[in-house]
Amino acid sequence: MTSHDMRRATNRRGPRSLAPVLLAAPVLLAALLASAPAWGEAAPGAAACTGCHGPAALGSAIPSLDGHAADEIVTQMHAFRSGERKATVMDRIARGFTEEETRAIAEWLAQPEAARHAQP
């Protein structure tokens, strides 16, 4: 038997080998969604901030926002927006939010992480 024949024989299982995975997929998806963070409660745009500024940012050049007060976050966003604070991308990001959106994001980010991820 050649290596080509061996590969062909190995691949003959086809769709039947996926059957257990496909049958389990809805159960696995439901379990993942049940344990997922409650991002629906986040202010629009706020969840994106935690991608760079979340707890994983600790020890990197990008500061974590955990533990920062809402007023402090708003002040820094104003500084980025006005150009008072120099940045690589935050100045452009800050200009993309209205005052109301900035305040809502800051209020959400100022909550303890456990509260931000709590199920409604």
N, C-alpha and C positions, 0 to 999 in steps of 0.2 A: 504494500500500500504506500503510495507517495505522500509527501507532506500535504499536497493539495487535497488528496482524498481524505486525509486525516482531518483537515480543517473543515471540509465539507461534511464529514460524518459528525464532527463536534457541533456544527451549526444546525444540524437537523432537528434539534429540539424545538427550535422556532418559537411560535407564540405560546405554546404550552408552558414553557419555562417562565414566562412573564405572568401567567395566570395568578399565582399566589400574591404577587406584588400588586397587580391591578385590583385584585379583590380587597386587599388590605389598604389601598390608597385612601379611600374615603375615611376610614377609621383613623389612619395616621394623620391626615389633614385636619380632621376635627380635633385631635389631641394637640396638634401644633397650634391651631388657632386658639384653643382654650388657654394655652399657656403664654400666648403672645402678649406683648405690652399693649395697653389700651391707648393706642395712638390716636384713636378717634376723638379723645377728649383734649388733645393738644391743639394749641392755637395753630392756624395755618402757617406753615413754614418752620414751626418750632422743632418738629421731629428731625428735620434736616440738620439743624444746628448740632444735635448730639452726635452726628456722624463724625464730626471733627472735634467737637468740644465736650464729648461725654467722658465718663470715667476712664476710658481707654486712653485718653489724651494725657493722663498723668505721666510725667516723665518725658514728655515730648516737647517740641518747640511750640506746639499749639496748646494753649492753656485749657484746662477743664473749666466748665462753668458751674460745676457742682459747688454748692455752698455760697454762691454769689447772690447778693440781694438784687431784687428787680430794679431798683433805682440805679444801682451800679452798672447793670447790664445796659439799661437805657442810656445812661451817660456815655458809656463807651461806644454804643451804636451811634449816638449823636456826633461824637468825636470822629468816628470813621466817616460818617456821612458828610461832615463839614470839611474834611481833609485835615483837621487838627491832629488827628492820629494817623500816621502813615501806615499803609498796609499793602499787601500784595493783592488780596482779593476782597477783604472785608469792607473796604470802602465802597466797592461796587455792590456787594451784597446788601450793605446797610441802606444804600440809596434805593434798593428795590422794595423797601417796606415803608408803609405810611407810619405816622406817629402812633396811631391806634394799633396797628399790627405789631409794631416794635414793642409797645407796652404789653400787649397780650402775650407775645412770645417771652418777654422778660419775666412776666408773672408766672408763666408755666415753668420756665427754666429754674426759677427761684424755689420752686417746690422741692422737697426732698425727693431723691430719685425713686424711692419706694412709692411715694404718693403719685408721681407721674405715671408709674406703670401699674397702678392699682386697677383692678377690674371694676367697671361701673356697677 
